Amino acid sequence: MPSMATQNFRTSNGNFQNEAKFDPTRRQKIKEQRKSLPIAAVEKRLVEEVKNNDTLIIVGETGSGKTTQLPQYLYYGGFCREGGVIGITQPRRVAAVSVAKRVAEECGVAVGQKVGYAIRFEDVTSSSTMIKYMTDGLLLREALLDPYLSKYSVIIVDEAHERTVHTDVLLGLLKSVKEKRSKFANKALNINNANSLKNGLQEVAEHDGPGSTFLKPCHGKRLSPLKLIIMSASLDARGFSEYFGGARAVHIQGRQYPVDLLYTLQPETDYVDAALITIFQIHLEERDGDILVFLTGQEEIESVERLIHERLRQLPEGNRKLLTCPIFSSLPSEKQNKVFRLAPPGVRKVILATNIAETSVTIPGIRYVIDPGVVKARTYDPDTGIESLDIVKTSKAQALQRSGRAGREAPGKCYRLYPESEFGKFEDSTTPEIKRCDLSNVILVLKALGIDDIAGFDFIDKPNRISIIRSLESLFLLGALAEDGKLTDPIGQQMAKLPLEPVFSKALILASQFNCLEEMLIVIAMLSVESIFYAPREKLEESRTALKCFSSPEGDHLTLINVYRASVEFLEKSRLTNNNEKAEKNLRTWCKENFINSRSLSHARDVHSQIKRNVEQMGLKITSCGDDMLVFRRCLAASFFLNAALKQPDGAYRILSSDLTVQIHPSSVLFRSKPECIIFDRLVRTNNSYIRNICRVDYLWLPELAPQCYGLSE
Ligand SMILES: Nc1ncnc2c1ncn2[C@@H]1O[C@H](COP(=O)(O)OP(=O)(O)OP(=O)(O)O)[C@@H](O)[C@H]1O
């Protein structure tokens, strides 16, 4: 075994990362696999292209090796020689984590050494990290602390075709950072002594205008020009090239293995049923290989999982070796990681995934992909200010990405559950998310970066003007923006520092004034994860009885506090007589008995410690309101006032800020009691518009605590 120093790294949430594995046979296999990738043939040319061009657009087939190989080529090509880091952004956490793990393995190091990743609430990097995978949202946050992104020598924006709101904002930001760094480097080249270097820096800062924080290069290093690479398998290279002033675009030819595309003869009326039939058809008729099925959400995935198990029971014993593996964004990462493990020999794995498995990831073993051609996408109605999730058709680019999850280790097949003629009618690419989402968060980040003229920001696609106005309005009402549109000090500045939705950040800041920050930290952590409670259909009554032990007549927020505190109390007691591992195990059993999703709860505990650290760093006072929950509810009303609703004679609710009529979701503890006035956390649209996470408030508190919204006009 080669001797190489390995070290365990602790993540911010205290977990240890995998140690590097040095199985020589596997290393040899990986080495050969890397050599056979289409991108390997053009390694030298690609490095030259990056040397010669400050902005480069790379388009290459799915699986050709862009995400895993290019950063390594650049590393060996000398792009980290002066200590610069190669940063690669991904739209999704699961891709950032799984690709970093793969590349670390290819390099023979433990994750967190030379190769690491950072996602919200989890940083697995160290001072020796030179290749860093991260989500695009995380890089945006880094820009708040280091506006020149000075530690990076190269930034690769991967899967740019997805056009997430973060990718779009990042592209605009990187365009300007790149120009400034080039200007800065040119200036520095012309300057011979330290004094004039200082003047040169001053000049750049003055040119950048008031409010610029770009005076000093960070980390005490000289800034070199930033190399920017935009990458995807399905990119409108021309549009991106134009946006970057005629940037060079290169195409990597060839794919690793062929993928056969199969279409249905007729349109399917029930895609879930069609998916089920196809799963079993493959399972019973096709040779070895795992199946990846794209579905639209957690509920659909869980129901398909149940149906698969039901149908399996009807098959002869020998045909039952089919293992289901769900993956969706609210699933805790340890569970998400399960899909990357190979099934035992002789067992076929069927992965039921949302579009989080659509790009970048390689799931070992996948030979078959089932694509119903639909996806759940964010939509935003600027007239009501309401954001919702709707099921829509995928674009051609998405279909291509989905089929590209097969054919990565061997030839594959993609079953499209629609006729070929339908495919022709799909949009070429997905509508950029920035055109269909609430912009408050983005605006807050841009303002914190000193970009005040939001409408004038150089977006690759401009968002809707009404959406901008609406989001500016809500930030103003939340007290984050002053009348001149600038971030307020300290509220707006503090809100921008927290990696949370603006309303959550505001709630934490207000809670320190209301002396209930301890309670609010718990609530925000619990609201940041999904499905704390689970209610299996076959045990509905039992789960309802369990919930009653925690439920508060005041609503879901207080109920969540009760659950969190009861779990902490249980864990502390258990630790008195057990070691930590056993105590955690006991907690999982306690969760199971109480129909609480132990993984979600553990995720909430991680989020809690992270945001607690954040508010402590900001100097906020963490105190408890004790038994006086009225104070806490008043604080909720003062924060979530934009989500206040009044009961209507028919039992429905009217949202005061938009006049929209909604129903309380059946999962709420207030579903039956239906108080007069409430605030809620989120709206979900299925056949009905439902509000979730609800707390009873007093109608009269609204004009008192949110006069900017509900004050009586004179
Ligand atoms: N975790 C893994 N296990 C096994 N093979 C892997 C793994 N990750 C990558 N590979 C191999 O490396 C190849 C290249 O993957 P990579 O993600 O770099 O491709 P890509 O061009 O970025 O694809 P995409 O456009 O789909 O993101 C895959 O096709 C696969 O053969």
The ligand as a MOL file (V3000), in Angstrom:
LIG
                    3D

  0  0  0     0  0            999 V3000
M  V30 BEGIN CTAB
M  V30 COUNTS 31 33 0 0 0
M  V30 BEGIN ATOM
M  V30 1 N -18.8080 8.4590 -8.1960 0
M  V30 2 C -18.4220 7.8870 -9.3400 0
M  V30 3 N -18.3510 6.5590 -9.4540 0
M  V30 4 C -17.9870 5.9840 -10.6040 0
M  V30 5 N -17.6380 6.6580 -11.7130 0
M  V30 6 C -17.6650 7.9760 -11.6520 0
M  V30 7 C -18.0660 8.6760 -10.4810 0
M  V30 8 N -18.0220 9.9940 -10.7330 0
M  V30 9 C -17.5950 10.1120 -12.0110 0
M  V30 10 N -17.3920 8.9030 -12.5700 0
M  V30 11 C -16.9370 8.6210 -13.9400 0
M  V30 12 O -16.3810 9.8090 -14.4850 0
M  V30 13 C -17.1110 10.1870 -15.6510 0
M  V30 14 C -17.0830 11.6840 -15.7770 0
M  V30 15 O -17.9090 12.2960 -14.8020 0
M  V30 16 P -18.0610 13.8810 -14.7610 0
M  V30 17 O -19.0380 14.1970 -13.7110 0
M  V30 18 O -16.7390 14.5250 -14.6830 0
M  V30 19 O -18.6720 14.1740 -16.2020 0
M  V30 20 P -19.3320 15.5150 -16.7700 0
M  V30 21 O -18.8110 15.7070 -18.1520 0
M  V30 22 O -19.1310 16.6260 -15.8220 0
M  V30 23 O -20.8360 15.1030 -16.8330 0
M  V30 24 P -22.1800 15.9840 -16.5810 0
M  V30 25 O -22.2890 16.9580 -17.7120 0
M  V30 26 O -23.2460 14.9620 -16.6200 0
M  V30 27 O -22.0280 16.6420 -15.2630 0
M  V30 28 C -18.4670 9.5460 -15.5010 0
M  V30 29 O -19.0800 9.3410 -16.7410 0
M  V30 30 C -18.1160 8.2320 -14.8220 0
M  V30 31 O -17.6590 7.3140 -15.7560 0
M  V30 END ATOM
M  V30 BEGIN BOND
M  V30 1 1 1 2
M  V30 2 1 2 3
M  V30 3 2 2 7
M  V30 4 2 3 4
M  V30 5 1 4 5
M  V30 6 2 5 6
M  V30 7 1 6 7
M  V30 8 1 6 10
M  V30 9 1 7 8
M  V30 10 2 8 9
M  V30 11 1 9 10
M  V30 12 1 10 11
M  V30 13 1 11 12
M  V30 14 1 11 30
M  V30 15 1 12 13
M  V30 16 1 13 14
M  V30 17 1 13 28
M  V30 18 1 14 15
M  V30 19 1 15 16
M  V30 20 2 16 17
M  V30 21 1 16 18
M  V30 22 1 16 19
M  V30 23 1 19 20
M  V30 24 2 20 21
M  V30 25 1 20 22
M  V30 26 1 20 23
M  V30 27 1 23 24
M  V30 28 2 24 25
M  V30 29 1 24 26
M  V30 30 1 24 27
M  V30 31 1 28 29
M  V30 32 1 28 30
M  V30 33 1 30 31
M  V30 END BOND
M  V30 END CTAB
M  END
